[in-house]
Amino acid sequence: MKNAMFFLSQWMAAPLRTAAVAPSSRTLARLMTQDITPQTGPVIELGPGTGVFTAALCERGIREGSLTLVELNPKFAELLRRRFPAARVLQMNAADLRTIPVLSGNCAGAVLSGLGLPSLPTRQVVDILRGSFQCLRPGGAFYQFTYGPRCPIASNILGRLGLEAERVGGTLFNLPPASVYRITRQAA
Ligand SMILES: C[S@@+](CC[C@H](N)C(=O)[O-])C[C@H]1O[C@@H](n2cnc3c(N)ncnc32)[C@H](O)[C@@H]1O
């Protein structure tokens, strides 16, 4: 409840950037993290907010120390540092991942995005995807949820970047209902 009220206050301060009035549900968090295991390797989370997906990753046995949390809002970043002291919390714009490599080498197994991609300019979406796939090892995947009826990344952008998207599930138990997409490199 405390996190929900805090989240709402951040939405009132910056509605477009926060992109939701409430944190994601635990059901959506389970869906977002269902493929991820301790064997996945380092995980990067973009836009963790109050850390609903982060907590779900920890419940799945992922070591807090293998998590890199990229959050633009300094107040959320401060909360994340308190909640997940062993995780690496970077207060920065996810669109800068290309120029500020957050992991050395392409060693991440997964990127989880809680960003409101539809409210971002195309240029930023492209930068976020390019930067994320620069960090992802071959076979690594980018997970994105959406409240909309289709993948929030336009097919021409996916094609231009050599990526493909697959819907991996959806839930009504979220405000509003949401779907999850897995985005991977196209098979050669
Ligand atoms: C829709 S909220 C999702 C929060 C959380 N993942 C959840 O599902 O409850 C979007 C989050 O992305 C953060 N954010 C927005 N733009 C960002 C950017 N360019 N780089 C990093 N974080 C950003 C917001 O501050 C907010 O925490």
The ligand as an SDF file (V2000), in Angstrom:
LIG
                    3D

 27 29  0  0  0  0  0  0  0  0999 V2000
    5.0700    2.0060  -16.1320 C   0  0  0  0  0  0  0  0  0  0  0  0
    6.2880    2.3720  -14.8540 S   0  0  0  0  0  0  0  0  0  0  0  0
    6.7190    0.6740  -14.4660 C   0  0  0  0  0  0  0  0  0  0  0  0
    7.3140    0.4960  -13.1030 C   0  0  0  0  0  0  0  0  0  0  0  0
    7.5300   -0.9760  -12.6960 C   0  0  0  0  0  0  0  0  0  0  0  0
    8.3630   -1.6810  -13.6410 N   0  0  0  0  0  0  0  0  0  0  0  0
    6.2120   -1.6920  -12.5840 C   0  0  0  0  0  0  0  0  0  0  0  0
    5.8930   -2.4660  -13.4950 O   0  0  0  0  0  0  0  0  0  0  0  0
    5.5190   -1.4590  -11.5860 O   0  0  0  0  0  0  0  0  0  0  0  0
    7.6470    3.0010  -15.8260 C   0  0  0  0  0  0  0  0  0  0  0  0
    8.9440    3.1940  -15.0590 C   0  0  0  0  0  0  0  0  0  0  0  0
    9.9690    3.5770  -15.9910 O   0  0  0  0  0  0  0  0  0  0  0  0
   10.7140    4.6840  -15.4630 C   0  0  0  0  0  0  0  0  0  0  0  0
   11.2480    5.3920  -16.6400 N   0  0  0  0  0  0  0  0  0  0  0  0
   10.5550    6.1600  -17.5280 C   0  0  0  0  0  0  0  0  0  0  0  0
   11.3640    6.5790  -18.5200 N   0  0  0  0  0  0  0  0  0  0  0  0
   12.5950    6.0400  -18.2670 C   0  0  0  0  0  0  0  0  0  0  0  0
   13.8530    6.0930  -18.9570 C   0  0  0  0  0  0  0  0  0  0  0  0
   13.9840    6.7900  -20.0940 N   0  0  0  0  0  0  0  0  0  0  0  0
   14.8980    5.4180  -18.4330 N   0  0  0  0  0  0  0  0  0  0  0  0
   14.7600    4.7110  -17.2730 C   0  0  0  0  0  0  0  0  0  0  0  0
   13.6000    4.6460  -16.5730 N   0  0  0  0  0  0  0  0  0  0  0  0
   12.5220    5.2910  -17.0600 C   0  0  0  0  0  0  0  0  0  0  0  0
    9.6730    5.4530  -14.6590 C   0  0  0  0  0  0  0  0  0  0  0  0
   10.2680    6.3200  -13.7270 O   0  0  0  0  0  0  0  0  0  0  0  0
    8.9020    4.2930  -14.0220 C   0  0  0  0  0  0  0  0  0  0  0  0
    9.5760    3.8320  -12.8850 O   0  0  0  0  0  0  0  0  0  0  0  0
  1  2  1  0
  2  3  1  0
  2 10  1  0
  3  4  1  0
  4  5  1  0
  5  6  1  0
  5  7  1  0
  7  8  2  0
  7  9  1  0
 10 11  1  0
 11 12  1  0
 11 26  1  0
 12 13  1  0
 13 14  1  0
 13 24  1  0
 14 15  1  0
 14 23  1  0
 15 16  2  0
 16 17  1  0
 17 18  1  0
 17 23  2  0
 18 19  1  0
 18 20  2  0
 20 21  1  0
 21 22  2  0
 22 23  1  0
 24 25  1  0
 24 26  1  0
 26 27  1  0
M  CHG  2   2   1   9  -1
M  END
$$$$
